[in-house]
């Protein structure tokens, strides 16, 4: 799924750990710390927002515990 992020705009500022992303027409993608939670481009469907919220909560809890989420 790393090819999803081929639209990243390079960031040369070492003080800023974030990248900008070029939007794609028709895209609806949700990720946390590089973990893709949902991609409309990959599945061709609109998301179930409750399911994405639940998955986001699980990933956030794992991050808080220091677990590897990759």
N, CA, C and O atoms as a Tripos MOL2 file, in Angstrom:
@<TRIPOS>MOLECULE
protein
  280   279    70     0     0
PROTEIN
NO_CHARGES

@<TRIPOS>ATOM
      1 N           0.8070   -1.1920    0.0000 N.3       1 UNK1
      2 CA          0.0000    0.0000    0.0000 C.3       1 UNK1
      3 C           0.8520    1.2590    0.0000 C.2       1 UNK1
      4 O           0.3140    2.3650   -0.0540 O.2       1 UNK1
      5 N           2.1630    1.1140    0.0590 N.am      2 UNK2
      6 CA          3.0010    2.3030    0.0930 C.3       2 UNK2
      7 C           2.8880    3.1200   -1.1830 C.2       2 UNK2
      8 O           3.2000    4.3100   -1.1750 O.2       2 UNK2
      9 N           2.4470    2.5080   -2.2870 N.am      3 UNK3
     10 CA          2.2990    3.2720   -3.5270 C.3       3 UNK3
     11 C           1.1850    4.3080   -3.4240 C.2       3 UNK3
     12 O           1.1120    5.2130   -4.2550 O.2       3 UNK3
     13 N           0.3210    4.1920   -2.4250 N.am      4 UNK4
     14 CA         -0.7160    5.1950   -2.1790 C.3       4 UNK4
     15 C          -0.0620    6.5460   -1.9320 C.2       4 UNK4
     16 O          -0.6170    7.5830   -2.2930 O.2       4 UNK4
     17 N           1.1170    6.5370   -1.3170 N.am      5 UNK5
     18 CA          1.7740    7.7630   -0.9150 C.3       5 UNK5
     19 C           2.7340    8.3110   -1.9660 C.2       5 UNK5
     20 O           3.5840    9.1410   -1.6430 O.2       5 UNK5
     21 N           2.6170    7.8700   -3.2070 N.am      6 UNK6
     22 CA          3.4980    8.3590   -4.2670 C.3       6 UNK6
     23 C           3.2240    9.8200   -4.5760 C.2       6 UNK6
     24 O           4.0000   10.4380   -5.3050 O.2       6 UNK6
     25 N           2.1720   10.3840   -4.0610 N.am      7 UNK7
     26 CA          1.8040   11.7670   -4.3170 C.3       7 UNK7
     27 C           2.3790   12.7290   -3.2770 C.2       7 UNK7
     28 O           1.9980   13.8990   -3.2480 O.2       7 UNK7
     29 N           3.3010   12.2490   -2.4140 N.am      8 UNK8
     30 CA          3.8580   13.1240   -1.3900 C.3       8 UNK8
     31 C           4.7110   14.2220   -2.0060 C.2       8 UNK8
     32 O           5.4430   13.9920   -2.9680 O.2       8 UNK8
     33 N           4.6080   15.4060   -1.4450 N.am      9 UNK9
     34 CA          5.4460   16.5220   -1.8490 C.3       9 UNK9
     35 C           6.6760   16.5010   -0.9420 C.2       9 UNK9
     36 O           6.5280   16.5250    0.2800 O.2       9 UNK9
     37 N           7.8870   16.4560   -1.5050 N.am     10 UNK10
     38 CA          9.0970   16.3850   -0.6730 C.3      10 UNK10
     39 C           9.1550   17.4990    0.3680 C.2      10 UNK10
     40 O           8.7450   18.6310    0.1120 O.2      10 UNK10
     41 N           9.6690   17.1570    1.5410 N.am     11 UNK11
     42 CA          9.8010   18.0910    2.6480 C.3      11 UNK11
     43 C          11.2750   18.1310    3.0410 C.2      11 UNK11
     44 O          11.8040   17.1400    3.5430 O.2      11 UNK11
     45 N          11.9390   19.2520    2.8230 N.am     12 UNK12
     46 CA         13.3550   19.3830    3.1460 C.3      12 UNK12
     47 C          13.6010   20.0250    4.5080 C.2      12 UNK12
     48 O          14.7540   20.2200    4.8930 O.2      12 UNK12
     49 N          12.5490   20.3530    5.2380 N.am     13 UNK13
     50 CA         12.6660   20.9810    6.5480 C.3      13 UNK13
     51 C          12.7660   19.9100    7.6270 C.2      13 UNK13
     52 O          11.7750   19.2480    7.9320 O.2      13 UNK13
     53 N          13.9530   19.7320    8.2080 N.am     14 UNK14
     54 CA         14.1490   18.6780    9.2170 C.3      14 UNK14
     55 C          13.3680   18.9570   10.5020 C.2      14 UNK14
     56 O          13.1440   18.0380   11.2890 O.2      14 UNK14
     57 N          12.9510   20.1960   10.7290 N.am     15 UNK15
     58 CA         12.1700   20.5290   11.9220 C.3      15 UNK15
     59 C          10.6900   20.1970   11.7520 C.2      15 UNK15
     60 O           9.9410   20.1790   12.7290 O.2      15 UNK15
     61 N          10.2690   19.9350   10.5200 N.am     16 UNK16
     62 CA          8.8640   19.6310   10.2280 C.3      16 UNK16
     63 C           8.7620   18.1860    9.7400 C.2      16 UNK16
     64 O           9.1710   17.8950    8.6160 O.2      16 UNK16
     65 N           8.2190   17.2600   10.5670 N.am     17 UNK17
     66 CA          8.1790   15.8480   10.1850 C.3      17 UNK17
     67 C           7.0400   15.4890    9.2280 C.2      17 UNK17
     68 O           6.8570   14.3150    8.9050 O.2      17 UNK17
     69 N           6.2790   16.4740    8.7750 N.am     18 UNK18
     70 CA          5.0990   16.1850    7.9750 C.3      18 UNK18
     71 C           5.3160   16.4920    6.5010 C.2      18 UNK18
     72 O           6.1570   17.3170    6.1430 O.2      18 UNK18
     73 N           4.5640   15.8320    5.6700 N.am     19 UNK19
     74 CA          4.5900   16.0500    4.2320 C.3      19 UNK19
     75 C           3.2310   16.5500    3.7780 C.2      19 UNK19
     76 O           2.2190   16.3180    4.4410 O.2      19 UNK19
     77 N           3.2130   17.2220    2.6690 N.am     20 UNK20
     78 CA          1.9660   17.6030    2.0280 C.3      20 UNK20
     79 C           1.6500   16.5450    0.9760 C.2      20 UNK20
     80 O           2.5630   15.9070    0.4520 O.2      20 UNK20
     81 N           0.3890   16.3540    0.6640 N.am     21 UNK21
     82 CA         -0.0200   15.3570   -0.3080 C.3      21 UNK21
     83 C          -0.8120   16.0340   -1.4070 C.2      21 UNK21
     84 O          -1.6990   16.8440   -1.1380 O.2      21 UNK21
     85 N          -0.4920   15.7040   -2.6370 N.am     22 UNK22
     86 CA         -1.2610   16.2090   -3.7700 C.3      22 UNK22
     87 C          -2.5840   15.4560   -3.8080 C.2      22 UNK22
     88 O          -2.5760   14.2270   -3.8770 O.2      22 UNK22
     89 N          -3.7110   16.1420   -3.7650 N.am     23 UNK23
     90 CA         -5.0000   15.4530   -3.7930 C.3      23 UNK23
     91 C          -5.2600   14.8050   -5.1480 C.2      23 UNK23
     92 O          -4.8360   15.3140   -6.1860 O.2      23 UNK23
     93 N          -5.9570   13.6850   -5.1210 N.am     24 UNK24
     94 CA         -6.3420   12.9970   -6.3500 C.3      24 UNK24
     95 C          -7.8440   13.1130   -6.5110 C.2      24 UNK24
     96 O          -8.5840   13.0250   -5.5320 O.2      24 UNK24
     97 N          -8.2950   13.3080   -7.7190 N.am     25 UNK25
     98 CA         -9.7270   13.3990   -7.9900 C.3      25 UNK25
     99 C         -10.4140   12.0940   -7.5830 C.2      25 UNK25
    100 O          -9.9690   11.0090   -7.9580 O.2      25 UNK25
    101 N         -11.4880   12.2030   -6.8210 N.am     26 UNK26
    102 CA        -12.2600   11.0370   -6.4090 C.3      26 UNK26
    103 C         -11.6580   10.2630   -5.2570 C.2      26 UNK26
    104 O         -12.1820    9.2170   -4.8730 O.2      26 UNK26
    105 N         -10.5690   10.7590   -4.7010 N.am     27 UNK27
    106 CA         -9.9030   10.0390   -3.6150 C.3      27 UNK27
    107 C         -10.5750   10.3160   -2.2800 C.2      27 UNK27
    108 O         -11.0390   11.4280   -2.0280 O.2      27 UNK27
    109 N         -10.6240    9.3250   -1.4450 N.am     28 UNK28
    110 CA        -11.0800    9.4460   -0.0610 C.3      28 UNK28
    111 C         -10.2100    8.4730    0.7090 C.2      28 UNK28
    112 O         -10.5390    7.2920    0.8200 O.2      28 UNK28
    113 N          -9.1030    8.9650    1.2420 N.am     29 UNK29
    114 CA         -8.1510    8.1070    1.9240 C.3      29 UNK29
    115 C          -7.9340    8.6180    3.3410 C.2      29 UNK29
    116 O          -7.8370    9.8220    3.5780 O.2      29 UNK29
    117 N          -7.8610    7.6800    4.2710 N.am     30 UNK30
    118 CA         -7.6740    8.0120    5.6770 C.3      30 UNK30
    119 C          -6.4870    7.2010    6.1760 C.2      30 UNK30
    120 O          -6.4410    5.9830    6.0070 O.2      30 UNK30
    121 N          -5.5230    7.8900    6.7960 N.am     31 UNK31
    122 CA         -4.3640    7.1920    7.3550 C.3      31 UNK31
    123 C          -3.9350    7.8590    8.6470 C.2      31 UNK31
    124 O          -4.2280    9.0300    8.8910 O.2      31 UNK31
    125 N          -3.2350    7.0900    9.4710 N.am     32 UNK32
    126 CA         -2.6550    7.5900   10.7130 C.3      32 UNK32
    127 C          -1.2130    7.1170   10.7390 C.2      32 UNK32
    128 O          -0.9470    5.9180   10.6580 O.2      32 UNK32
    129 N          -0.2800    8.0550   10.8530 N.am     33 UNK33
    130 CA          1.1550    7.7270   10.9170 C.3      33 UNK33
    131 C           1.5680    6.7600    9.8150 C.2      33 UNK33
    132 O           2.3670    5.8540   10.0520 O.2      33 UNK33
    133 N           1.0440    6.9390    8.6430 N.am     34 UNK34
    134 CA          1.4150    6.0910    7.5190 C.3      34 UNK34
    135 C           0.6530    4.7840    7.4190 C.2      34 UNK34
    136 O           0.8720    4.0190    6.4790 O.2      34 UNK34
    137 N          -0.2340    4.5080    8.3610 N.am     35 UNK35
    138 CA         -1.0560    3.2960    8.3200 C.3      35 UNK35
    139 C          -2.3550    3.6460    7.6050 C.2      35 UNK35
    140 O          -3.1410    4.4570    8.0940 O.2      35 UNK35
    141 N          -2.5740    3.0400    6.4610 N.am     36 UNK36
    142 CA         -3.7700    3.3150    5.6760 C.3      36 UNK36
    143 C          -4.9670    2.6190    6.3100 C.2      36 UNK36
    144 O          -4.9980    1.3940    6.4250 O.2      36 UNK36
    145 N          -5.9550    3.4170    6.7200 N.am     37 UNK37
    146 CA         -7.1650    2.8700    7.3320 C.3      37 UNK37
    147 C          -8.2410    2.6080    6.2870 C.2      37 UNK37
    148 O          -9.0230    1.6650    6.4080 O.2      37 UNK37
    149 N          -8.2750    3.4530    5.2610 N.am     38 UNK38
    150 CA         -9.2830    3.2950    4.2190 C.3      38 UNK38
    151 C          -8.8240    4.0030    2.9580 C.2      38 UNK38
    152 O          -8.1970    5.0600    3.0210 O.2      38 UNK38
    153 N          -9.1400    3.4140    1.8080 N.am     39 UNK39
    154 CA         -8.8720    4.0520    0.5270 C.3      39 UNK39
    155 C         -10.0250    3.7680   -0.4280 C.2      39 UNK39
    156 O         -10.2540    2.6240   -0.8230 O.2      39 UNK39
    157 N         -10.7390    4.8110   -0.7880 N.am     40 UNK40
    158 CA        -11.8020    4.6780   -1.7820 C.3      40 UNK40
    159 C         -11.2080    4.2960   -3.1350 C.2      40 UNK40
    160 O         -11.8340    3.5750   -3.9110 O.2      40 UNK40
    161 N         -10.0050    4.7790   -3.4140 N.am     41 UNK41
    162 CA         -9.3480    4.4500   -4.6840 C.3      41 UNK41
    163 C          -9.0670    2.9510   -4.7940 C.2      41 UNK41
    164 O          -9.1550    2.3840   -5.8830 O.2      41 UNK41
    165 N          -8.7320    2.3100   -3.6780 N.am     42 UNK42
    166 CA         -8.4250    0.8780   -3.7190 C.3      42 UNK42
    167 C          -9.6710    0.0010   -3.7470 C.2      42 UNK42
    168 O          -9.6980   -1.0100   -4.4490 O.2      42 UNK42
    169 N         -10.7110    0.3780   -2.9840 N.am     43 UNK43
    170 CA        -11.8750   -0.5060   -2.8970 C.3      43 UNK43
    171 C         -13.0370   -0.0600   -3.7800 C.2      43 UNK43
    172 O         -13.9290   -0.8560   -4.0710 O.2      43 UNK43
    173 N         -13.0390    1.2000   -4.2100 N.am     44 UNK44
    174 CA        -14.0910    1.6740   -5.0960 C.3      44 UNK44
    175 C         -15.4190    1.9630   -4.4040 C.2      44 UNK44
    176 O         -16.4370    2.1560   -5.0690 O.2      44 UNK44
    177 N         -15.4110    1.9930   -3.0880 N.am     45 UNK45
    178 CA        -16.6350    2.2470   -2.3130 C.3      45 UNK45
    179 C         -16.4270    3.4210   -1.3740 C.2      45 UNK45
    180 O         -15.2970    3.7360   -1.0010 O.2      45 UNK45
    181 N         -17.5190    4.0660   -0.9960 N.am     46 UNK46
    182 CA        -17.4430    5.0810    0.0470 C.3      46 UNK46
    183 C         -17.2790    4.3810    1.3820 C.2      46 UNK46
    184 O         -17.7550    3.2570    1.5480 O.2      46 UNK46
    185 N         -16.6210    5.0130    2.3330 N.am     47 UNK47
    186 CA        -16.3450    4.3490    3.6120 C.3      47 UNK47
    187 C         -17.5530    4.3010    4.5350 C.2      47 UNK47
    188 O         -18.4960    5.0820    4.4040 O.2      47 UNK47
    189 N         -17.4960    3.3830    5.4510 N.am     48 UNK48
    190 CA        -18.4270    3.3480    6.5770 C.3      48 UNK48
    191 C         -17.7110    4.1120    7.6890 C.2      48 UNK48
    192 O         -16.7610    3.6070    8.2870 O.2      48 UNK48
    193 N         -18.1700    5.3220    7.9580 N.am     49 UNK49
    194 CA        -17.4320    6.2150    8.8430 C.3      49 UNK49
    195 C         -17.2770    5.6740   10.2570 C.2      49 UNK49
    196 O         -16.2560    5.9110   10.9030 O.2      49 UNK49
    197 N         -18.2700    4.9590   10.7390 N.am     50 UNK50
    198 CA        -18.1570    4.3670   12.0690 C.3      50 UNK50
    199 C         -17.0410    3.3430   12.1380 C.2      50 UNK50
    200 O         -16.3150    3.2720   13.1290 O.2      50 UNK50
    201 N         -16.9050    2.5480   11.0810 N.am     51 UNK51
    202 CA        -15.8470    1.5400   11.0400 C.3      51 UNK51
    203 C         -14.4660    2.1980   10.9930 C.2      51 UNK51
    204 O         -13.5230    1.7280   11.6290 O.2      51 UNK51
    205 N         -14.3590    3.2960   10.2280 N.am     52 UNK52
    206 CA        -13.0750    4.0050   10.1690 C.3      52 UNK52
    207 C         -12.7540    4.6260   11.5260 C.2      52 UNK52
    208 O         -11.6060    4.5850   11.9690 O.2      52 UNK52
    209 N         -13.7460    5.1940   12.1810 N.am     53 UNK53
    210 CA        -13.5320    5.7900   13.5010 C.3      53 UNK53
    211 C         -13.0740    4.7290   14.4980 C.2      53 UNK53
    212 O         -12.1800    4.9830   15.3050 O.2      53 UNK53
    213 N         -13.6800    3.5440   14.4490 N.am     54 UNK54
    214 CA        -13.2940    2.4530   15.3420 C.3      54 UNK54
    215 C         -11.8640    2.0200   15.0720 C.2      54 UNK54
    216 O         -11.0820    1.8300   16.0040 O.2      54 UNK54
    217 N         -11.5190    1.8640   13.8010 N.am     55 UNK55
    218 CA        -10.1580    1.4540   13.4340 C.3      55 UNK55
    219 C          -9.1480    2.5310   13.8340 C.2      55 UNK55
    220 O          -8.0550    2.2100   14.3000 O.2      55 UNK55
    221 N          -9.5070    3.8060   13.6560 N.am     56 UNK56
    222 CA         -8.6250    4.8970   14.0520 C.3      56 UNK56
    223 C          -8.3790    4.8750   15.5630 C.2      56 UNK56
    224 O          -7.2570    5.1060   16.0140 O.2      56 UNK56
    225 N          -9.4190    4.5980   16.3340 N.am     57 UNK57
    226 CA         -9.2770    4.5080   17.7870 C.3      57 UNK57
    227 C          -8.3510    3.3580   18.1740 C.2      57 UNK57
    228 O          -7.5380    3.4960   19.0880 O.2      57 UNK57
    229 N          -8.4710    2.2190   17.4780 N.am     58 UNK58
    230 CA         -7.6090    1.0640   17.7520 C.3      58 UNK58
    231 C          -6.1500    1.3850   17.4280 C.2      58 UNK58
    232 O          -5.2550    1.0540   18.2040 O.2      58 UNK58
    233 N          -5.9120    2.0230   16.2950 N.am     59 UNK59
    234 CA         -4.5480    2.3750   15.9040 C.3      59 UNK59
    235 C          -3.9750    3.4110   16.8720 C.2      59 UNK59
    236 O          -2.8150    3.3040   17.2710 O.2      59 UNK59
    237 N          -4.7670    4.4040   17.2530 N.am     60 UNK60
    238 CA         -4.3050    5.4250   18.2020 C.3      60 UNK60
    239 C          -3.9550    4.7950   19.5490 C.2      60 UNK60
    240 O          -2.9590    5.1720   20.1660 O.2      60 UNK60
    241 N          -4.7560    3.8500   20.0040 N.am     61 UNK61
    242 CA         -4.4690    3.1620   21.2680 C.3      61 UNK61
    243 C          -3.1760    2.3610   21.1660 C.2      61 UNK61
    244 O          -2.3830    2.3350   22.1080 O.2      61 UNK61
    245 N          -2.9620    1.7110   20.0300 N.am     62 UNK62
    246 CA         -1.7310    0.9480   19.8170 C.3      62 UNK62
    247 C          -0.5180    1.8770   19.8140 C.2      62 UNK62
    248 O           0.5280    1.5410   20.3690 O.2      62 UNK62
    249 N          -0.6610    3.0400   19.1930 N.am     63 UNK63
    250 CA          0.4330    4.0110   19.1760 C.3      63 UNK63
    251 C           0.7390    4.4680   20.6050 C.2      63 UNK63
    252 O           1.9040    4.5560   20.9950 O.2      63 UNK63
    253 N          -0.3050    4.7550   21.3820 N.am     64 UNK64
    254 CA         -0.1200    5.1920   22.7700 C.3      64 UNK64
    255 C           0.5950    4.1420   23.6100 C.2      64 UNK64
    256 O           1.3400    4.4840   24.5280 O.2      64 UNK64
    257 N           0.3730    2.8570   23.2990 N.am     65 UNK65
    258 CA          1.0130    1.7640   24.0270 C.3      65 UNK65
    259 C           2.4060    1.4830   23.5140 C.2      65 UNK65
    260 O           3.1310    0.6800   24.1010 O.2      65 UNK65
    261 N           2.8010    2.1440   22.4090 N.am     66 UNK66
    262 CA          4.1250    1.9250   21.8450 C.3      66 UNK66
    263 C           4.2160    0.6960   20.9720 C.2      66 UNK66
    264 O           5.3190    0.2410   20.6690 O.2      66 UNK66
    265 N           3.0990    0.1490   20.5620 N.am     67 UNK67
    266 CA          3.0860   -1.0370   19.7090 C.3      67 UNK67
    267 C           3.4720   -0.6910   18.2870 C.2      67 UNK67
    268 O           3.2840    0.4410   17.8430 O.2      67 UNK67
    269 N           4.0140   -1.6680   17.5690 N.am     68 UNK68
    270 CA          4.3670   -1.4820   16.1540 C.3      68 UNK68
    271 C           3.0780   -1.5650   15.3400 C.2      68 UNK68
    272 O           2.3940   -2.5870   15.3760 O.2      68 UNK68
    273 N           2.7420   -0.5160   14.6160 N.am     69 UNK69
    274 CA          1.4910   -0.4890   13.8640 C.3      69 UNK69
    275 C           1.6890   -0.6720   12.3750 C.2      69 UNK69
    276 O           0.7250   -0.6120   11.6120 O.2      69 UNK69
    277 N           2.9200   -0.8940   11.9480 N.am     70 UNK70
    278 CA          3.1610   -1.0170   10.5090 C.3      70 UNK70
    279 C           2.7420   -2.3570    9.9620 C.2      70 UNK70
    280 O           2.8840   -2.6080    8.7650 O.2      70 UNK70
@<TRIPOS>BOND
     1     1     2 1
     2     2     3 1
     3     3     4 2
     4     3     5 am
     5     5     6 1
     6     6     7 1
     7     7     8 2
     8     7     9 am
     9     9    10 1
    10    10    11 1
    11    11    12 2
    12    11    13 am
    13    13    14 1
    14    14    15 1
    15    15    16 2
    16    15    17 am
    17    17    18 1
    18    18    19 1
    19    19    20 2
    20    19    21 am
    21    21    22 1
    22    22    23 1
    23    23    24 2
    24    23    25 am
    25    25    26 1
    26    26    27 1
    27    27    28 2
    28    27    29 am
    29    29    30 1
    30    30    31 1
    31    31    32 2
    32    31    33 am
    33    33    34 1
    34    34    35 1
    35    35    36 2
    36    35    37 am
    37    37    38 1
    38    38    39 1
    39    39    40 2
    40    39    41 am
    41    41    42 1
    42    42    43 1
    43    43    44 2
    44    43    45 am
    45    45    46 1
    46    46    47 1
    47    47    48 2
    48    47    49 am
    49    49    50 1
    50    50    51 1
    51    51    52 2
    52    51    53 am
    53    53    54 1
    54    54    55 1
    55    55    56 2
    56    55    57 am
    57    57    58 1
    58    58    59 1
    59    59    60 2
    60    59    61 am
    61    61    62 1
    62    62    63 1
    63    63    64 2
    64    63    65 am
    65    65    66 1
    66    66    67 1
    67    67    68 2
    68    67    69 am
    69    69    70 1
    70    70    71 1
    71    71    72 2
    72    71    73 am
    73    73    74 1
    74    74    75 1
    75    75    76 2
    76    75    77 am
    77    77    78 1
    78    78    79 1
    79    79    80 2
    80    79    81 am
    81    81    82 1
    82    82    83 1
    83    83    84 2
    84    83    85 am
    85    85    86 1
    86    86    87 1
    87    87    88 2
    88    87    89 am
    89    89    90 1
    90    90    91 1
    91    91    92 2
    92    91    93 am
    93    93    94 1
    94    94    95 1
    95    95    96 2
    96    95    97 am
    97    97    98 1
    98    98    99 1
    99    99   100 2
   100    99   101 am
   101   101   102 1
   102   102   103 1
   103   103   104 2
   104   103   105 am
   105   105   106 1
   106   106   107 1
   107   107   108 2
   108   107   109 am
   109   109   110 1
   110   110   111 1
   111   111   112 2
   112   111   113 am
   113   113   114 1
   114   114   115 1
   115   115   116 2
   116   115   117 am
   117   117   118 1
   118   118   119 1
   119   119   120 2
   120   119   121 am
   121   121   122 1
   122   122   123 1
   123   123   124 2
   124   123   125 am
   125   125   126 1
   126   126   127 1
   127   127   128 2
   128   127   129 am
   129   129   130 1
   130   130   131 1
   131   131   132 2
   132   131   133 am
   133   133   134 1
   134   134   135 1
   135   135   136 2
   136   135   137 am
   137   137   138 1
   138   138   139 1
   139   139   140 2
   140   139   141 am
   141   141   142 1
   142   142   143 1
   143   143   144 2
   144   143   145 am
   145   145   146 1
   146   146   147 1
   147   147   148 2
   148   147   149 am
   149   149   150 1
   150   150   151 1
   151   151   152 2
   152   151   153 am
   153   153   154 1
   154   154   155 1
   155   155   156 2
   156   155   157 am
   157   157   158 1
   158   158   159 1
   159   159   160 2
   160   159   161 am
   161   161   162 1
   162   162   163 1
   163   163   164 2
   164   163   165 am
   165   165   166 1
   166   166   167 1
   167   167   168 2
   168   167   169 am
   169   169   170 1
   170   170   171 1
   171   171   172 2
   172   171   173 am
   173   173   174 1
   174   174   175 1
   175   175   176 2
   176   175   177 am
   177   177   178 1
   178   178   179 1
   179   179   180 2
   180   179   181 am
   181   181   182 1
   182   182   183 1
   183   183   184 2
   184   183   185 am
   185   185   186 1
   186   186   187 1
   187   187   188 2
   188   187   189 am
   189   189   190 1
   190   190   191 1
   191   191   192 2
   192   191   193 am
   193   193   194 1
   194   194   195 1
   195   195   196 2
   196   195   197 am
   197   197   198 1
   198   198   199 1
   199   199   200 2
   200   199   201 am
   201   201   202 1
   202   202   203 1
   203   203   204 2
   204   203   205 am
   205   205   206 1
   206   206   207 1
   207   207   208 2
   208   207   209 am
   209   209   210 1
   210   210   211 1
   211   211   212 2
   212   211   213 am
   213   213   214 1
   214   214   215 1
   215   215   216 2
   216   215   217 am
   217   217   218 1
   218   218   219 1
   219   219   220 2
   220   219   221 am
   221   221   222 1
   222   222   223 1
   223   223   224 2
   224   223   225 am
   225   225   226 1
   226   226   227 1
   227   227   228 2
   228   227   229 am
   229   229   230 1
   230   230   231 1
   231   231   232 2
   232   231   233 am
   233   233   234 1
   234   234   235 1
   235   235   236 2
   236   235   237 am
   237   237   238 1
   238   238   239 1
   239   239   240 2
   240   239   241 am
   241   241   242 1
   242   242   243 1
   243   243   244 2
   244   243   245 am
   245   245   246 1
   246   246   247 1
   247   247   248 2
   248   247   249 am
   249   249   250 1
   250   250   251 1
   251   251   252 2
   252   251   253 am
   253   253   254 1
   254   254   255 1
   255   255   256 2
   256   255   257 am
   257   257   258 1
   258   258   259 1
   259   259   260 2
   260   259   261 am
   261   261   262 1
   262   262   263 1
   263   263   264 2
   264   263   265 am
   265   265   266 1
   266   266   267 1
   267   267   268 2
   268   267   269 am
   269   269   270 1
   270   270   271 1
   271   271   272 2
   272   271   273 am
   273   273   274 1
   274   274   275 1
   275   275   276 2
   276   275   277 am
   277   277   278 1
   278   278   279 1
   279   279   280 2
@<TRIPOS>SUBSTRUCTURE
     1 UNK1         2 RESIDUE 1 A UNK
     2 UNK2         6 RESIDUE 1 A UNK
     3 UNK3        10 RESIDUE 1 A UNK
     4 UNK4        14 RESIDUE 1 A UNK
     5 UNK5        18 RESIDUE 1 A UNK
     6 UNK6        22 RESIDUE 1 A UNK
     7 UNK7        26 RESIDUE 1 A UNK
     8 UNK8        30 RESIDUE 1 A UNK
     9 UNK9        34 RESIDUE 1 A UNK
    10 UNK10       38 RESIDUE 1 A UNK
    11 UNK11       42 RESIDUE 1 A UNK
    12 UNK12       46 RESIDUE 1 A UNK
    13 UNK13       50 RESIDUE 1 A UNK
    14 UNK14       54 RESIDUE 1 A UNK
    15 UNK15       58 RESIDUE 1 A UNK
    16 UNK16       62 RESIDUE 1 A UNK
    17 UNK17       66 RESIDUE 1 A UNK
    18 UNK18       70 RESIDUE 1 A UNK
    19 UNK19       74 RESIDUE 1 A UNK
    20 UNK20       78 RESIDUE 1 A UNK
    21 UNK21       82 RESIDUE 1 A UNK
    22 UNK22       86 RESIDUE 1 A UNK
    23 UNK23       90 RESIDUE 1 A UNK
    24 UNK24       94 RESIDUE 1 A UNK
    25 UNK25       98 RESIDUE 1 A UNK
    26 UNK26      102 RESIDUE 1 A UNK
    27 UNK27      106 RESIDUE 1 A UNK
    28 UNK28      110 RESIDUE 1 A UNK
    29 UNK29      114 RESIDUE 1 A UNK
    30 UNK30      118 RESIDUE 1 A UNK
    31 UNK31      122 RESIDUE 1 A UNK
    32 UNK32      126 RESIDUE 1 A UNK
    33 UNK33      130 RESIDUE 1 A UNK
    34 UNK34      134 RESIDUE 1 A UNK
    35 UNK35      138 RESIDUE 1 A UNK
    36 UNK36      142 RESIDUE 1 A UNK
    37 UNK37      146 RESIDUE 1 A UNK
    38 UNK38      150 RESIDUE 1 A UNK
    39 UNK39      154 RESIDUE 1 A UNK
    40 UNK40      158 RESIDUE 1 A UNK
    41 UNK41      162 RESIDUE 1 A UNK
    42 UNK42      166 RESIDUE 1 A UNK
    43 UNK43      170 RESIDUE 1 A UNK
    44 UNK44      174 RESIDUE 1 A UNK
    45 UNK45      178 RESIDUE 1 A UNK
    46 UNK46      182 RESIDUE 1 A UNK
    47 UNK47      186 RESIDUE 1 A UNK
    48 UNK48      190 RESIDUE 1 A UNK
    49 UNK49      194 RESIDUE 1 A UNK
    50 UNK50      198 RESIDUE 1 A UNK
    51 UNK51      202 RESIDUE 1 A UNK
    52 UNK52      206 RESIDUE 1 A UNK
    53 UNK53      210 RESIDUE 1 A UNK
    54 UNK54      214 RESIDUE 1 A UNK
    55 UNK55      218 RESIDUE 1 A UNK
    56 UNK56      222 RESIDUE 1 A UNK
    57 UNK57      226 RESIDUE 1 A UNK
    58 UNK58      230 RESIDUE 1 A UNK
    59 UNK59      234 RESIDUE 1 A UNK
    60 UNK60      238 RESIDUE 1 A UNK
    61 UNK61      242 RESIDUE 1 A UNK
    62 UNK62      246 RESIDUE 1 A UNK
    63 UNK63      250 RESIDUE 1 A UNK
    64 UNK64      254 RESIDUE 1 A UNK
    65 UNK65      258 RESIDUE 1 A UNK
    66 UNK66      262 RESIDUE 1 A UNK
    67 UNK67      266 RESIDUE 1 A UNK
    68 UNK68      270 RESIDUE 1 A UNK
    69 UNK69      274 RESIDUE 1 A UNK
    70 UNK70      278 RESIDUE 1 A UNK
